[in-house]
Amino acid sequence: MKIGKIDTFHLRIPYAGEEVHGGLNDMVLVRVETDSGLLGWGQAWSLCLADATRDALVNSVAPVCLGQDATSISDLMLKVKKTMGNTRNGPLTYAVSAMDIALWDILGKDAGMPVHRMIGGTTRTSLPVYASLPQFGDPEVTAHKSTEAVELGYRHLKLHEREVAPVRSVRDAVGQEISIRLDPAWAWSTHEALAMARQLEPYDLVWLEEPIWPPEDYRGLAQIAAETTIPIAAGENCISAMDFRHLWESGAASYLQPSVIKIGGITETLKVMALADLANTPYVPHCFYHGPGFLASLHLAAAWQGSCAVEFPYFKLEGLPYGENALVADGAVALPTGPGLGFDPDSNFVKTYTV
């Protein structure tokens, strides 16, 4: 079964809720078609790099993949990386991620089974999710939106705040029964993060996520991990399982957190999961995304031998790739049971929002 055609799409979807005022959500999708007619969908990390990522797909990754065996995923992804040479970080790896996810979608469809069955299987029918809130900066607004999420059934939250006051206000508002994570998005130096961590310790955080810049400063993360009681989560910006090996060996993280649309897709994420298993360290997918990247994260989380809540963006978009499918209800999402990823993006959605 050969790869016969590769189409890429740069979508811009307006935000529709009060959580994010104005602006557009960029999404880069790839659709791979085999000579037997099977279609697979993947997603690349994009946001401010959407054009560069799509260019990498069109001009670098697709030419290597066309005509190749669609079922030899590991060999083909390695060939792409080595063909491109030492240009792995950024758009190229994001483009590889999209191709890899699309090929796993095809592999599952060809076998007639969901991806999670192909990578380990599970008896789960749904997975808990945590509401991943945008940064508000205002303690009152942050507490209000967090309470709103709890009232909708979420039992787990993630904040993107950079001050103590919003965290304190959320803990006071939702009580001790709701779990809270904090991602300040690389806001601090190591010294600043240590000072903030000590102030945050009373609020019983599940983890403090990538608090320092640059995020690959594993020595700095390890220092924070050693000097605070709050566990550290990291790895969204790792580009390989080898990166995670260095992260773990440095003692920098208690939670290994790959992003399937940044690291190289399902194939590379499976290596990280194996490392997490050997290191007896929890795997938790980073997944502040809609689209095939979200579905791939669901399948990976379902196949993980431990239990973990999956991230879900707590903001509204004007349109959604799967309509009413793959939506959260009562703080959980149903695990797709169809072949491959389980759903294809709605054709009208793709047509409406493609740039």
Steps between C-alpha positions, in 0.01 A plus 500: 500500500675814373460866587338649192406853596570749780289811554566765763262756647564817698182584689414810703205462734366804688468476876134514600491517880578755765806300612705638210402838357548529126775342297527179304602145583740368236495130416713309247357170380631242255292247307680196362339280237626154405482332162225280648285802585549513877522848654695592812500832683776656707573828674814708543567754772448838344373819669750773403701250290209375289637624166850368569366165615280462193796591279703226671222251429460599137863553402699268725294216649245423228755451218684237704176319593322486165509152351627340820342213693233654724526214751877530566453796730813476716733445205342780300508755782867422563571538129335843499703616801830379361426638155449844648818476708562712808184712474284309742366765735201713411286477183669190359426292809148644515451396137633150572254482790207567267611240247557240770155550652337477157680174423388349831146605410539312171654198672204475737248539220675233297489265799144598590584594857559815706857615555487430873443131431802493272735654758399310811126477540279602789176416675426869551207653319566860608780710642496780758604839368625814666377842396802692375410865549658795318696753698268763648731680741208611713432299820125560487462403135724195541297381798172561314605304191643218712177473698308499171709205380438311823127559464523344153644183653876553484680362804846601376631842395812656352573869537738711291557771759824671596409642841404339828174690548301330218612156621396583854163629381432182302591273789273700730218487244509130405612345829739215563315231304592646161852441369694801370804515271695816417676582174658849508635442147873554557437825687789498745871455551612213722540738796155653442339158458644379830360804679159455334491126568547558873210744498284254304563197720198560729257461208555127443588506130519172311796642310685814396548483124806631313538809720833629362650639181657343308291183542800278414689620808472159665758588762287795610188285506683240707600765751139610536383139529751440779407811697119501489231255604304564179566234232634630168341412166699558181558386146254683277793650312713185480555388141594136559497215747872569547408845631278331756782269599713804581208663679444195718869432565544854629223448756313796351145362476259284694258494204612439139284708271553455126292681240408258223483780240843639593718198575458293185155347536378175650815307409732721706248539783488122543874508570444762770227284653741206508757720673238618750415137573865404557557812711182438702403859417150607392433578135256787450425625148527870428193573290388863483358423156192408300514275194693178428760592763233483768372164374853358483557613859182320608614173344845529656361580845257207474783259420717626788501244781444767763215745524528865400267785427524638146530873437209675327507870403240694696406750231240506223567505128256609230533157341629161614671236285274216613176683575340343804741207496802495733341754735529494877198431719503485880877529508566199276530419131388178331784301351454474120422145395503539122799386295812714501460821698125442504379812316592700193480880507171629362546599134293817542714602797819457297355685201361787708815580696781420256702811424 
